[in-house]
Amino acid sequence: MLTLTSVSHIACTSDKVKISSIITEVYEVHEGANNEYAKGRLKYMEIENFENDRMINKTFYNGDNTVRGKEIFDYEGDSELPSGSKYYNQSGVTLSTYKFEYRDALKIKSEAFEGTSNNLLRIEGFQYDDSGHLTSKTIYNNLSQKQKSFAFTHDAAGNEVQMNVLDQDDNRLLTESYEIVSRTKDGEWVEKWGYLNDSTTPVTFYQKRKG
């Protein structure tokens, strides 16, 4: 059993190991006067932790900063790509074990197993454009039957600007579009609003920063 706690993450560098993190916070949106809107209460947060640019774990937090779960990645030797991962709940119990497959350094398949067993729960397939940006993710059950899919579009800098959720028959369930309002000097998003379907009012505010 893994012990999970709410902790702060600070980037540091030693002679051998470079440790860093990326924090993504997702907030509710409040409407104000004059049809303006502002960042509201924290909904959830994700922290990705890296050692020498390899992601070693990803921790998921609730809006009150308590831990909801944690994914720890496995590597074989000096590989830069994880061979799989384990996902733990807030009590440190292993809920799922994942095995990954790659093509040209891009993950094309993920198999999820119940706990630490060989009982297959679901399969995820991934497709990319010529620039290596994720364009679709398809979820199958343990019988390889399609359950749901996600289609993604990106801007010239590679930022995701729209996500469509589709059912097993490719009927659209919902669309989330993103308005990027702050970027790094390289064009990567730092802050963005999220809109659902055809709404002109954002429902979510996203913020990303280095730890």
Secondary structure per residue as TSV (DSSP state, phi and psi in degrees):
chain	resnum	aa	ss	phi	psi
A	1	M	-	360.0	136.5
A	2	L	-	-94.7	136.9
A	3	T	-	-90.5	123.8
A	4	L	-	-113.3	135.6
A	5	T	-	-138.1	160.4
A	6	S	-	-85.9	118.0
A	7	V	-	-137.1	163.1
A	8	S	-	-94.6	151.8
A	9	H	-	-122.6	127.2
A	10	I	-	-123.7	128.6
A	11	A	-	-69.7	138.7
A	12	C	E	-151.4	163.7
A	13	T	E	-134.2	132.2
A	14	S	-	-117.6	-175.1
A	15	D	S	-66.0	-26.5
A	16	K	S	-116.0	-33.8
A	17	V	-	-125.7	127.7
A	18	K	E	-101.1	119.8
A	19	I	E	-111.2	131.2
A	20	S	E	-149.1	171.5
A	21	S	E	-150.6	155.9
A	22	I	E	-123.4	125.8
A	23	I	E	-109.9	123.8
A	24	T	E	-115.2	120.7
A	25	E	E	-112.1	138.3
A	26	V	E	-122.4	125.0
A	27	Y	E	-119.2	155.4
A	28	E	E	-71.5	166.6
A	29	V	E	-120.1	134.0
A	30	H	E	-109.0	137.0
A	31	E	E	-88.1	140.2
A	32	G	-	-120.2	-158.3
A	33	A	G	-74.0	159.2
A	34	N	G	58.2	34.3
A	35	N	G	60.3	24.3
A	36	E	-	-91.2	163.2
A	37	Y	E	-141.3	157.5
A	38	A	E	-145.4	159.3
A	39	K	E	-61.3	132.0
A	40	G	E	-108.7	-137.6
A	41	R	E	-77.0	145.0
A	42	L	E	-63.4	129.3
A	43	K	E	-91.5	-49.2
A	44	Y	E	-164.2	169.3
A	45	M	E	-145.5	147.0
A	46	E	E	-128.5	136.0
A	47	I	E	-123.9	120.2
A	48	E	E	-100.1	126.0
A	49	N	E	-110.0	136.4
A	50	F	E	-124.4	147.4
A	51	E	E	-126.2	117.7
A	52	N	T	51.7	44.1
A	53	D	T	70.9	4.0
A	54	R	E	-97.2	126.2
A	55	M	E	-70.0	122.9
A	56	I	E	-100.4	-28.6
A	57	N	E	-161.7	163.8
A	58	K	E	-138.5	122.2
A	59	T	E	-109.7	136.3
A	60	F	E	-109.9	128.8
A	61	Y	E	-117.8	148.1
A	62	N	E	-78.4	175.6
A	63	G	T	-64.1	-22.0
A	64	D	T	-94.2	13.9
A	65	N	S	71.6	10.8
A	66	T	-	-81.4	151.7
A	67	V	E	-76.2	130.7
A	68	R	E	-96.2	-32.1
A	69	G	E	-179.0	171.9
A	70	K	E	-149.1	135.9
A	71	E	E	-111.3	126.0
A	72	I	E	-114.0	129.3
A	73	F	E	-95.3	144.8
A	74	D	E	-107.2	140.9
A	75	Y	-	-127.6	147.9
A	76	E	-	-105.3	114.7
A	77	G	T	61.6	-132.6
A	78	D	T	-95.7	14.3
A	79	S	-	-58.4	139.8
A	80	E	S	-83.7	-9.6
A	81	L	S	-111.8	130.4
A	82	P	-	-68.4	140.5
A	83	S	S	-82.5	-16.1
A	84	G	E	174.7	-166.7
A	85	S	E	-161.9	169.2
A	86	K	E	-127.7	139.0
A	87	Y	E	-111.4	128.4
A	88	Y	E	-113.6	146.2
A	89	N	E	-83.0	-174.8
A	90	Q	T	-64.8	-18.5
A	91	S	T	-93.1	-0.7
A	92	G	S	86.2	11.8
A	93	V	-	-85.7	134.8
A	94	T	E	-71.7	115.9
A	95	L	E	-91.0	-39.7
A	96	S	E	-146.6	149.7
A	97	T	E	-120.7	134.8
A	98	Y	E	-117.6	144.5
A	99	K	E	-124.2	132.2
A	100	F	E	-110.2	149.0
A	101	E	E	-125.9	146.6
A	102	Y	E	-128.9	156.2
A	103	R	E	-141.4	124.7
A	104	D	T	53.8	42.5
A	105	A	T	69.0	12.4
A	106	L	E	-113.3	134.6
A	107	K	E	-71.3	122.8
A	108	I	E	-111.8	-12.8
A	109	K	E	-154.0	141.2
A	110	S	E	-136.2	127.0
A	111	E	E	-108.8	130.6
A	112	A	E	-109.3	130.1
A	113	F	E	-117.7	149.4
A	114	E	E	-69.4	123.2
A	115	G	T	55.3	-126.5
A	116	T	T	-110.1	18.7
A	117	S	S	-89.4	-177.3
A	118	N	S	-100.9	16.3
A	119	N	-	-81.7	106.3
A	120	L	E	-68.6	129.0
A	121	L	E	-97.2	-47.7
A	122	R	E	-163.0	166.6
A	123	I	E	-128.6	139.9
A	124	E	E	-120.9	132.3
A	125	G	E	-114.2	144.8
A	126	F	E	-127.6	142.1
A	127	Q	E	-130.0	153.9
A	128	Y	E	-136.3	159.6
A	129	D	-	-87.1	-177.2
A	130	D	T	-66.2	-17.8
A	131	S	T	-92.1	0.0
A	132	G	S	85.9	12.7
A	133	H	-	-85.3	138.4
A	134	L	E	-65.8	123.9
A	135	T	E	-108.1	-24.3
A	136	S	E	-156.2	148.5
A	137	K	E	-132.5	126.3
A	138	T	E	-119.0	133.2
A	139	I	E	-107.2	129.6
A	140	Y	E	-119.2	153.7
A	141	N	E	-81.9	-173.6
A	142	N	T	-69.9	-7.2
A	143	L	T	-103.3	12.3
A	144	S	S	65.0	26.2
A	145	Q	-	-92.6	130.3
A	146	K	E	-64.1	132.1
A	147	Q	E	-111.4	-41.7
A	148	K	E	-166.0	157.5
A	149	S	E	-143.8	161.1
A	150	F	E	-128.9	131.9
A	151	A	E	-116.3	133.7
A	152	F	E	-122.5	143.5
A	153	T	E	-123.5	154.7
A	154	H	E	-132.5	158.9
A	155	D	-	-89.4	-176.7
A	156	A	T	-63.4	-24.8
A	157	A	T	-88.0	-2.0
A	158	G	S	92.4	5.4
A	159	N	-	-77.7	140.4
A	160	E	E	-70.5	125.9
A	161	V	E	-116.7	-11.1
A	162	Q	E	-158.1	143.8
A	163	M	E	-132.7	126.4
A	164	N	E	-110.0	131.4
A	165	V	E	-102.8	127.2
A	166	L	E	-122.0	148.0
A	167	D	E	-82.7	-173.3
A	168	Q	T	-64.2	-19.0
A	169	D	T	-103.2	13.8
A	170	D	-	67.5	23.1
A	171	N	-	-81.8	137.1
A	172	R	E	-71.4	129.6
A	173	L	E	-95.1	-43.3
A	174	L	E	-163.7	162.0
A	175	T	E	-129.3	133.5
A	176	E	E	-118.6	124.9
A	177	S	E	-112.5	152.7
A	178	Y	E	-124.1	133.5
A	179	E	E	-108.1	109.5
A	180	I	E	-81.7	125.2
A	181	V	E	-113.7	-9.5
A	182	S	E	-150.4	136.0
A	183	R	E	-134.6	162.0
A	184	T	-	-77.5	174.0
A	185	K	T	-64.4	-20.0
A	186	D	T	-91.2	0.7
A	187	G	S	93.5	-0.2
A	188	E	-	-74.1	139.5
A	189	W	E	-66.2	145.2
A	190	V	E	-119.6	-41.1
A	191	E	E	-136.2	141.9
A	192	K	E	-156.2	152.5
A	193	W	E	-96.3	146.8
A	194	G	E	-115.4	129.9
A	195	Y	E	-116.5	139.3
A	196	L	E	-99.7	133.0
A	197	N	T	51.5	-126.3
A	198	D	T	-99.7	13.3
A	199	S	-	-67.3	143.5
A	200	T	S	-99.0	2.6
A	201	T	S	-111.1	126.0
A	202	P	-	-67.7	150.2
A	203	V	-	-113.1	-13.4
A	204	T	E	-144.0	144.6
A	205	F	E	-121.1	128.8
A	206	Y	E	-110.9	140.4
A	207	Q	E	-138.9	131.4
A	208	K	E	-125.8	137.6
A	209	R	E	-151.5	162.6
A	210	K	E	-86.0	142.5
A	211	G	-	-86.3	360.0
